[in-house]
Amino acid sequence: MSAYVEALIQRQLERERLRELIDDAESEHGPVDQAAVEAERAVLRGEPAGSADAA
């Protein structure tokens, strides 16, 4: 049980650190362009260009 709790705590700490990194990046570079994120996700899924709008 303690290993499970340890893993949960580690995961939470990772999430908090990731949030800090995102906040720092957004304060330096501005907010993320959601359309660009969706376009990159489509590329990673192997979808043809422009197919993200069809969903």
PDB file of N, CA, C, O and CB in Angstrom:
ATOM      1  N   MET A   1       0.827  -1.201   0.000  1.00  0.00           N
ATOM      2  CA  MET A   1       0.000   0.000   0.000  1.00  0.00           C
ATOM      3  C   MET A   1       0.868   1.260   0.000  1.00  0.00           C
ATOM      4  O   MET A   1       0.560   2.224  -0.700  1.00  0.00           O
ATOM      5  CB  MET A   1      -0.939   0.001   1.215  1.00  0.00           C
ATOM      6  N   SER A   2       1.944   1.256   0.776  1.00  0.00           N
ATOM      7  CA  SER A   2       2.767   2.462   0.845  1.00  0.00           C
ATOM      8  C   SER A   2       3.438   2.772  -0.494  1.00  0.00           C
ATOM      9  O   SER A   2       3.650   3.942  -0.814  1.00  0.00           O
ATOM     10  CB  SER A   2       3.825   2.310   1.931  1.00  0.00           C
ATOM     11  N   ALA A   3       3.775   1.747  -1.282  1.00  0.00           N
ATOM     12  CA  ALA A   3       4.356   1.989  -2.601  1.00  0.00           C
ATOM     13  C   ALA A   3       3.341   2.675  -3.510  1.00  0.00           C
ATOM     14  O   ALA A   3       3.698   3.535  -4.315  1.00  0.00           O
ATOM     15  CB  ALA A   3       4.835   0.669  -3.233  1.00  0.00           C
ATOM     16  N   TYR A   4       2.077   2.290  -3.376  1.00  0.00           N
ATOM     17  CA  TYR A   4       1.010   2.899  -4.153  1.00  0.00           C
ATOM     18  C   TYR A   4       0.857   4.380  -3.790  1.00  0.00           C
ATOM     19  O   TYR A   4       0.748   5.236  -4.669  1.00  0.00           O
ATOM     20  CB  TYR A   4      -0.314   2.148  -3.924  1.00  0.00           C
ATOM     21  N   VAL A   5       0.850   4.665  -2.502  1.00  0.00           N
ATOM     22  CA  VAL A   5       0.724   6.046  -2.039  1.00  0.00           C
ATOM     23  C   VAL A   5       1.936   6.860  -2.484  1.00  0.00           C
ATOM     24  O   VAL A   5       1.801   8.010  -2.903  1.00  0.00           O
ATOM     25  CB  VAL A   5       0.574   6.095  -0.501  1.00  0.00           C
ATOM     26  N   GLU A   6       3.113   6.262  -2.392  1.00  0.00           N
ATOM     27  CA  GLU A   6       4.336   6.931  -2.840  1.00  0.00           C
ATOM     28  C   GLU A   6       4.238   7.294  -4.321  1.00  0.00           C
ATOM     29  O   GLU A   6       4.603   8.401  -4.717  1.00  0.00           O
ATOM     30  CB  GLU A   6       5.567   6.032  -2.590  1.00  0.00           C
ATOM     31  N   ALA A   7       3.747   6.364  -5.136  1.00  0.00           N
ATOM     32  CA  ALA A   7       3.596   6.624  -6.569  1.00  0.00           C
ATOM     33  C   ALA A   7       2.591   7.745  -6.820  1.00  0.00           C
ATOM     34  O   ALA A   7       2.804   8.586  -7.693  1.00  0.00           O
ATOM     35  CB  ALA A   7       3.155   5.349  -7.301  1.00  0.00           C
ATOM     36  N   LEU A   8       1.500   7.761  -6.060  1.00  0.00           N
ATOM     37  CA  LEU A   8       0.510   8.830  -6.201  1.00  0.00           C
ATOM     38  C   LEU A   8       1.102  10.189  -5.861  1.00  0.00           C
ATOM     39  O   LEU A   8       0.870  11.170  -6.567  1.00  0.00           O
ATOM     40  CB  LEU A   8      -0.695   8.554  -5.312  1.00  0.00           C
ATOM     41  N   ILE A   9       1.859  10.239  -4.791  1.00  0.00           N
ATOM     42  CA  ILE A   9       2.491  11.498  -4.381  1.00  0.00           C
ATOM     43  C   ILE A   9       3.487  11.958  -5.436  1.00  0.00           C
ATOM     44  O   ILE A   9       3.526  13.142  -5.771  1.00  0.00           O
ATOM     45  CB  ILE A   9       3.196  11.338  -3.016  1.00  0.00           C
ATOM     46  N   GLN A  10       4.289  11.042  -5.963  1.00  0.00           N
ATOM     47  CA  GLN A  10       5.263  11.400  -6.996  1.00  0.00           C
ATOM     48  C   GLN A  10       4.565  11.936  -8.245  1.00  0.00           C
ATOM     49  O   GLN A  10       5.014  12.912  -8.847  1.00  0.00           O
ATOM     50  CB  GLN A  10       6.130  10.184  -7.358  1.00  0.00           C
ATOM     51  N   ARG A  11       3.475  11.297  -8.622  1.00  0.00           N
ATOM     52  CA  ARG A  11       2.725  11.749  -9.800  1.00  0.00           C
ATOM     53  C   ARG A  11       2.161  13.153  -9.580  1.00  0.00           C
ATOM     54  O   ARG A  11       2.199  13.989 -10.483  1.00  0.00           O
ATOM     55  CB  ARG A  11       1.583  10.765 -10.122  1.00  0.00           C
ATOM     56  N   GLN A  12       1.643  13.405  -8.386  1.00  0.00           N
ATOM     57  CA  GLN A  12       1.108  14.733  -8.078  1.00  0.00           C
ATOM     58  C   GLN A  12       2.207  15.784  -8.133  1.00  0.00           C
ATOM     59  O   GLN A  12       1.994  16.877  -8.657  1.00  0.00           O
ATOM     60  CB  GLN A  12       0.442  14.738  -6.696  1.00  0.00           C
ATOM     61  N   LEU A  13       3.376  15.465  -7.599  1.00  0.00           N
ATOM     62  CA  LEU A  13       4.504  16.402  -7.651  1.00  0.00           C
ATOM     63  C   LEU A  13       4.926  16.677  -9.091  1.00  0.00           C
ATOM     64  O   LEU A  13       5.259  17.811  -9.437  1.00  0.00           O
ATOM     65  CB  LEU A  13       5.696  15.851  -6.852  1.00  0.00           C
ATOM     66  N   GLU A  14       4.913  15.636  -9.936  1.00  0.00           N
ATOM     67  CA  GLU A  14       5.227  15.819 -11.354  1.00  0.00           C
ATOM     68  C   GLU A  14       4.225  16.751 -12.024  1.00  0.00           C
ATOM     69  O   GLU A  14       4.605  17.618 -12.810  1.00  0.00           O
ATOM     70  CB  GLU A  14       5.250  14.469 -12.074  1.00  0.00           C
ATOM     71  N   ARG A  15       2.948  16.571 -11.714  1.00  0.00           N
ATOM     72  CA  ARG A  15       1.904  17.435 -12.298  1.00  0.00           C
ATOM     73  C   ARG A  15       2.086  18.887 -11.860  1.00  0.00           C
ATOM     74  O   ARG A  15       1.953  19.812 -12.661  1.00  0.00           O
ATOM     75  CB  ARG A  15       0.499  16.937 -11.891  1.00  0.00           C
ATOM     76  N   GLU A  16       2.389  19.066 -10.585  1.00  0.00           N
ATOM     77  CA  GLU A  16       2.595  20.427 -10.090  1.00  0.00           C
ATOM     78  C   GLU A  16       3.798  21.082 -10.759  1.00  0.00           C
ATOM     79  O   GLU A  16       3.749  22.263 -11.100  1.00  0.00           O
ATOM     80  CB  GLU A  16       2.781  20.419  -8.572  1.00  0.00           C
ATOM     81  N   ARG A  17       4.874  20.329 -10.948  1.00  0.00           N
ATOM     82  CA  ARG A  17       6.066  20.865 -11.603  1.00  0.00           C
ATOM     83  C   ARG A  17       5.774  21.187 -13.065  1.00  0.00           C
ATOM     84  O   ARG A  17       6.220  22.213 -13.580  1.00  0.00           O
ATOM     85  CB  ARG A  17       7.234  19.868 -11.498  1.00  0.00           C
ATOM     86  N   LEU A  18       5.034  20.323 -13.725  1.00  0.00           N
ATOM     87  CA  LEU A  18       4.661  20.579 -15.115  1.00  0.00           C
ATOM     88  C   LEU A  18       3.835  21.857 -15.221  1.00  0.00           C
ATOM     89  O   LEU A  18       4.056  22.663 -16.125  1.00  0.00           O
ATOM     90  CB  LEU A  18       3.876  19.386 -15.693  1.00  0.00           C
ATOM     91  N   ARG A  19       2.885  22.050 -14.305  1.00  0.00           N
ATOM     92  CA  ARG A  19       2.067  23.265 -14.305  1.00  0.00           C
ATOM     93  C   ARG A  19       2.951  24.494 -14.134  1.00  0.00           C
ATOM     94  O   ARG A  19       2.733  25.510 -14.794  1.00  0.00           O
ATOM     95  CB  ARG A  19       1.004  23.208 -13.186  1.00  0.00           C
ATOM     96  N   GLU A  20       3.956  24.409 -13.246  1.00  0.00           N
ATOM     97  CA  GLU A  20       4.884  25.527 -13.055  1.00  0.00           C
ATOM     98  C   GLU A  20       5.653  25.830 -14.338  1.00  0.00           C
ATOM     99  O   GLU A  20       5.822  26.993 -14.702  1.00  0.00           O
ATOM    100  CB  GLU A  20       5.865  25.220 -11.916  1.00  0.00           C
ATOM    101  N   LEU A  21       6.119  24.785 -15.025  1.00  0.00           N
ATOM    102  CA  LEU A  21       6.848  24.983 -16.275  1.00  0.00           C
ATOM    103  C   LEU A  21       5.966  25.621 -17.344  1.00  0.00           C
ATOM    104  O   LEU A  21       6.410  26.505 -18.077  1.00  0.00           O
ATOM    105  CB  LEU A  21       7.398  23.655 -16.780  1.00  0.00           C
ATOM    106  N   ILE A  22       4.724  25.173 -17.430  1.00  0.00           N
ATOM    107  CA  ILE A  22       3.788  25.745 -18.401  1.00  0.00           C
ATOM    108  C   ILE A  22       3.520  27.208 -18.077  1.00  0.00           C
ATOM    109  O   ILE A  22       3.529  28.057 -18.969  1.00  0.00           O
ATOM    110  CB  ILE A  22       2.466  24.950 -18.419  1.00  0.00           C
ATOM    111  N   ASP A  23       3.283  27.504 -16.807  1.00  0.00           N
ATOM    112  CA  ASP A  23       3.035  28.894 -16.407  1.00  0.00           C
ATOM    113  C   ASP A  23       4.225  29.783 -16.738  1.00  0.00           C
ATOM    114  O   ASP A  23       4.050  30.900 -17.225  1.00  0.00           O
ATOM    115  CB  ASP A  23       2.726  28.973 -14.909  1.00  0.00           C
ATOM    116  N   ASP A  24       5.439  29.294 -16.475  1.00  0.00           N
ATOM    117  CA  ASP A  24       6.644  30.065 -16.791  1.00  0.00           C
ATOM    118  C   ASP A  24       6.757  30.314 -18.290  1.00  0.00           C
ATOM    119  O   ASP A  24       7.059  31.428 -18.718  1.00  0.00           O
ATOM    120  CB  ASP A  24       7.895  29.336 -16.285  1.00  0.00           C
ATOM    121  N   ALA A  25       6.514  29.273 -19.086  1.00  0.00           N
ATOM    122  CA  ALA A  25       6.608  29.415 -20.540  1.00  0.00           C
ATOM    123  C   ALA A  25       5.557  30.387 -21.065  1.00  0.00           C
ATOM    124  O   ALA A  25       5.849  31.205 -21.937  1.00  0.00           O
ATOM    125  CB  ALA A  25       6.450  28.050 -21.223  1.00  0.00           C
ATOM    126  N   GLU A  26       4.332  30.301 -20.538  1.00  0.00           N
ATOM    127  CA  GLU A  26       3.285  31.206 -20.994  1.00  0.00           C
ATOM    128  C   GLU A  26       3.560  32.640 -20.576  1.00  0.00           C
ATOM    129  O   GLU A  26       3.225  33.566 -21.314  1.00  0.00           O
ATOM    130  CB  GLU A  26       1.940  30.762 -20.458  1.00  0.00           C
ATOM    131  N   SER A  27       4.156  32.845 -19.423  1.00  0.00           N
ATOM    132  CA  SER A  27       4.462  34.212 -19.009  1.00  0.00           C
ATOM    133  C   SER A  27       5.568  34.803 -19.882  1.00  0.00           C
ATOM    134  O   SER A  27       5.604  36.011 -20.113  1.00  0.00           O
ATOM    135  CB  SER A  27       4.875  34.248 -17.527  1.00  0.00           C
ATOM    136  N   GLU A  28       6.466  33.952 -20.362  1.00  0.00           N
ATOM    137  CA  GLU A  28       7.563  34.424 -21.209  1.00  0.00           C
ATOM    138  C   GLU A  28       7.164  34.565 -22.672  1.00  0.00           C
ATOM    139  O   GLU A  28       7.585  35.507 -23.343  1.00  0.00           O
ATOM    140  CB  GLU A  28       8.735  33.485 -21.099  1.00  0.00           C
ATOM    141  N   HIS A  29       6.345  33.622 -23.175  1.00  0.00           N
ATOM    142  CA  HIS A  29       6.044  33.573 -24.612  1.00  0.00           C
ATOM    143  C   HIS A  29       4.594  33.849 -24.969  1.00  0.00           C
ATOM    144  O   HIS A  29       4.248  33.907 -26.149  1.00  0.00           O
ATOM    145  CB  HIS A  29       6.416  32.244 -25.146  1.00  0.00           C
ATOM    146  N   GLY A  30       3.747  34.018 -23.970  1.00  0.00           N
ATOM    147  CA  GLY A  30       2.325  34.227 -24.228  1.00  0.00           C
ATOM    148  C   GLY A  30       1.578  32.906 -24.212  1.00  0.00           C
ATOM    149  O   GLY A  30       2.183  31.837 -24.134  1.00  0.00           O
ATOM    150  N   PRO A  31       0.257  32.993 -24.286  1.00  0.00           N
ATOM    151  CA  PRO A  31      -0.554  31.776 -24.208  1.00  0.00           C
ATOM    152  C   PRO A  31      -0.359  30.879 -25.426  1.00  0.00           C
ATOM    153  O   PRO A  31       0.051  31.328 -26.496  1.00  0.00           O
ATOM    154  CB  PRO A  31      -2.024  32.137 -24.066  1.00  0.00           C
ATOM    155  N   VAL A  32      -0.663  29.614 -25.234  1.00  0.00           N
ATOM    156  CA  VAL A  32      -0.535  28.623 -26.293  1.00  0.00           C
ATOM    157  C   VAL A  32      -1.644  28.835 -27.325  1.00  0.00           C
ATOM    158  O   VAL A  32      -2.792  29.102 -26.971  1.00  0.00           O
ATOM    159  CB  VAL A  32      -0.588  27.185 -25.713  1.00  0.00           C
ATOM    160  N   ASP A  33      -1.290  28.712 -28.588  1.00  0.00           N
ATOM    161  CA  ASP A  33      -2.254  28.793 -29.685  1.00  0.00           C
ATOM    162  C   ASP A  33      -2.938  27.430 -29.802  1.00  0.00           C
ATOM    163  O   ASP A  33      -2.332  26.471 -30.279  1.00  0.00           O
ATOM    164  CB  ASP A  33      -1.556  29.205 -31.042  1.00  0.00           C
ATOM    165  N   GLN A  34      -4.197  27.343 -29.368  1.00  0.00           N
ATOM    166  CA  GLN A  34      -4.897  26.062 -29.326  1.00  0.00           C
ATOM    167  C   GLN A  34      -5.043  25.444 -30.711  1.00  0.00           C
ATOM    168  O   GLN A  34      -5.011  24.220 -30.840  1.00  0.00           O
ATOM    169  CB  GLN A  34      -6.265  26.237 -28.697  1.00  0.00           C
ATOM    170  N   ALA A  35      -5.200  26.253 -31.740  1.00  0.00           N
ATOM    171  CA  ALA A  35      -5.306  25.711 -33.100  1.00  0.00           C
ATOM    172  C   ALA A  35      -3.997  25.030 -33.507  1.00  0.00           C
ATOM    173  O   ALA A  35      -4.018  23.993 -34.170  1.00  0.00           O
ATOM    174  CB  ALA A  35      -5.663  26.833 -34.108  1.00  0.00           C
ATOM    175  N   ALA A  36      -2.872  25.601 -33.117  1.00  0.00           N
ATOM    176  CA  ALA A  36      -1.574  24.996 -33.421  1.00  0.00           C
ATOM    177  C   ALA A  36      -1.406  23.683 -32.669  1.00  0.00           C
ATOM    178  O   ALA A  36      -0.848  22.725 -33.204  1.00  0.00           O
ATOM    179  CB  ALA A  36      -0.429  25.961 -33.065  1.00  0.00           C
ATOM    180  N   VAL A  37      -1.885  23.635 -31.437  1.00  0.00           N
ATOM    181  CA  VAL A  37      -1.816  22.400 -30.648  1.00  0.00           C
ATOM    182  C   VAL A  37      -2.622  21.302 -31.336  1.00  0.00           C
ATOM    183  O   VAL A  37      -2.147  20.175 -31.471  1.00  0.00           O
ATOM    184  CB  VAL A  37      -2.342  22.636 -29.203  1.00  0.00           C
ATOM    185  N   GLU A  38      -3.824  21.622 -31.765  1.00  0.00           N
ATOM    186  CA  GLU A  38      -4.666  20.632 -32.437  1.00  0.00           C
ATOM    187  C   GLU A  38      -4.043  20.170 -33.747  1.00  0.00           C
ATOM    188  O   GLU A  38      -4.134  18.991 -34.092  1.00  0.00           O
ATOM    189  CB  GLU A  38      -6.056  21.206 -32.697  1.00  0.00           C
ATOM    190  N   ALA A  39      -3.414  21.079 -34.476  1.00  0.00           N
ATOM    191  CA  ALA A  39      -2.755  20.705 -35.726  1.00  0.00           C
ATOM    192  C   ALA A  39      -1.606  19.743 -35.456  1.00  0.00           C
ATOM    193  O   ALA A  39      -1.424  18.774 -36.193  1.00  0.00           O
ATOM    194  CB  ALA A  39      -2.243  21.952 -36.463  1.00  0.00           C
ATOM    195  N   GLU A  40      -0.834  19.999 -34.414  1.00  0.00           N
ATOM    196  CA  GLU A  40       0.275  19.106 -34.064  1.00  0.00           C
ATOM    197  C   GLU A  40      -0.242  17.750 -33.588  1.00  0.00           C
ATOM    198  O   GLU A  40       0.356  16.721 -33.902  1.00  0.00           O
ATOM    199  CB  GLU A  40       1.154  19.746 -32.976  1.00  0.00           C
ATOM    200  N   ARG A  41      -1.337  17.733 -32.840  1.00  0.00           N
ATOM    201  CA  ARG A  41      -1.929  16.467 -32.410  1.00  0.00           C
ATOM    202  C   ARG A  41      -2.345  15.638 -33.623  1.00  0.00           C
ATOM    203  O   ARG A  41      -2.156  14.421 -33.645  1.00  0.00           O
ATOM    204  CB  ARG A  41      -3.145  16.720 -31.489  1.00  0.00           C
ATOM    205  N   ALA A  42      -2.909  16.296 -34.624  1.00  0.00           N
ATOM    206  CA  ALA A  42      -3.320  15.596 -35.836  1.00  0.00           C
ATOM    207  C   ALA A  42      -2.108  14.974 -36.524  1.00  0.00           C
ATOM    208  O   ALA A  42      -2.179  13.848 -37.016  1.00  0.00           O
ATOM    209  CB  ALA A  42      -4.050  16.555 -36.795  1.00  0.00           C
ATOM    210  N   VAL A  43      -1.006  15.702 -36.558  1.00  0.00           N
ATOM    211  CA  VAL A  43       0.225  15.175 -37.157  1.00  0.00           C
ATOM    212  C   VAL A  43       0.682  13.936 -36.394  1.00  0.00           C
ATOM    213  O   VAL A  43       1.049  12.930 -37.002  1.00  0.00           O
ATOM    214  CB  VAL A  43       1.343  16.253 -37.160  1.00  0.00           C
ATOM    215  N   LEU A  44       0.660  14.008 -35.073  1.00  0.00           N
ATOM    216  CA  LEU A  44       1.090  12.872 -34.259  1.00  0.00           C
ATOM    217  C   LEU A  44       0.180  11.657 -34.448  1.00  0.00           C
ATOM    218  O   LEU A  44       0.638  10.518 -34.361  1.00  0.00           O
ATOM    219  CB  LEU A  44       1.125  13.269 -32.788  1.00  0.00           C
ATOM    220  N   ARG A  45      -1.096  11.898 -34.703  1.00  0.00           N
ATOM    221  CA  ARG A  45      -2.037  10.804 -34.945  1.00  0.00           C
ATOM    222  C   ARG A  45      -1.925  10.270 -36.372  1.00  0.00           C
ATOM    223  O   ARG A  45      -2.533   9.252 -36.704  1.00  0.00           O
ATOM    224  CB  ARG A  45      -3.468  11.270 -34.674  1.00  0.00           C
ATOM    225  N   GLY A  46      -1.156  10.948 -37.212  1.00  0.00           N
ATOM    226  CA  GLY A  46      -0.992  10.513 -38.584  1.00  0.00           C
ATOM    227  C   GLY A  46      -2.122  10.937 -39.492  1.00  0.00           C
ATOM    228  O   GLY A  46      -2.302  10.375 -40.573  1.00  0.00           O
ATOM    229  N   GLU A  47      -2.888  11.927 -39.060  1.00  0.00           N
ATOM    230  CA  GLU A  47      -4.007  12.415 -39.877  1.00  0.00           C
ATOM    231  C   GLU A  47      -3.512  13.372 -40.941  1.00  0.00           C
ATOM    232  O   GLU A  47      -2.524  14.076 -40.733  1.00  0.00           O
ATOM    233  CB  GLU A  47      -5.062  13.103 -39.001  1.00  0.00           C
ATOM    234  N   PRO A  48      -4.181  13.405 -42.066  1.00  0.00           N
ATOM    235  CA  PRO A  48      -3.787  14.358 -43.108  1.00  0.00           C
ATOM    236  C   PRO A  48      -4.016  15.798 -42.658  1.00  0.00           C
ATOM    237  O   PRO A  48      -4.839  16.063 -41.782  1.00  0.00           O
ATOM    238  CB  PRO A  48      -4.564  14.086 -44.402  1.00  0.00           C
ATOM    239  N   ALA A  49      -3.294  16.701 -43.254  1.00  0.00           N
ATOM    240  CA  ALA A  49      -3.415  18.137 -42.915  1.00  0.00           C
ATOM    241  C   ALA A  49      -4.850  18.601 -43.086  1.00  0.00           C
ATOM    242  O   ALA A  49      -5.498  18.277 -44.081  1.00  0.00           O
ATOM    243  CB  ALA A  49      -2.474  18.997 -43.800  1.00  0.00           C
ATOM    244  N   GLY A  50      -5.349  19.362 -42.111  1.00  0.00           N
ATOM    245  CA  GLY A  50      -6.672  19.918 -42.193  1.00  0.00           C
ATOM    246  C   GLY A  50      -7.772  19.016 -41.671  1.00  0.00           C
ATOM    247  O   GLY A  50      -8.922  19.448 -41.585  1.00  0.00           O
ATOM    248  N   SER A  51      -7.460  17.779 -41.320  1.00  0.00           N
ATOM    249  CA  SER A  51      -8.510  16.878 -40.856  1.00  0.00           C
ATOM    250  C   SER A  51      -8.926  17.148 -39.416  1.00  0.00           C
ATOM    251  O   SER A  51      -9.964  16.648 -38.983  1.00  0.00           O
ATOM    252  CB  SER A  51      -8.053  15.452 -40.988  1.00  0.00           C
ATOM    253  N   ALA A  52      -8.152  17.921 -38.662  1.00  0.00           N
ATOM    254  CA  ALA A  52      -8.501  18.247 -37.279  1.00  0.00           C
ATOM    255  C   ALA A  52      -9.774  19.079 -37.225  1.00  0.00           C
ATOM    256  O   ALA A  52     -10.499  19.031 -36.232  1.00  0.00           O
ATOM    257  CB  ALA A  52      -7.350  18.997 -36.595  1.00  0.00           C
ATOM    258  N   ASP A  53     -10.058  19.846 -38.282  1.00  0.00           N
ATOM    259  CA  ASP A  53     -11.266  20.664 -38.310  1.00  0.00           C
ATOM    260  C   ASP A  53     -12.509  19.824 -38.526  1.00  0.00           C
ATOM    261  O   ASP A  53     -13.611  20.253 -38.182  1.00  0.00           O
ATOM    262  CB  ASP A  53     -11.162  21.715 -39.394  1.00  0.00           C
ATOM    263  N   ALA A  54     -12.355  18.646 -39.087  1.00  0.00           N
ATOM    264  CA  ALA A  54     -13.497  17.797 -39.389  1.00  0.00           C
ATOM    265  C   ALA A  54     -14.085  17.146 -38.138  1.00  0.00           C
ATOM    266  O   ALA A  54     -15.232  16.699 -38.153  1.00  0.00           O
ATOM    267  CB  ALA A  54     -13.095  16.732 -40.379  1.00  0.00           C
ATOM    268  N   ALA A  55     -13.306  17.092 -37.059  1.00  0.00           N
ATOM    269  CA  ALA A  55     -13.777  16.408 -35.835  1.00  0.00           C
ATOM    270  C   ALA A  55     -14.751  17.209 -35.045  1.00  0.00           C
ATOM    271  O   ALA A  55     -15.222  16.755 -34.002  1.00  0.00           O
ATOM    272  CB  ALA A  55     -12.631  16.064 -34.957  1.00  0.00           C
TER     273      ALA A  55
END
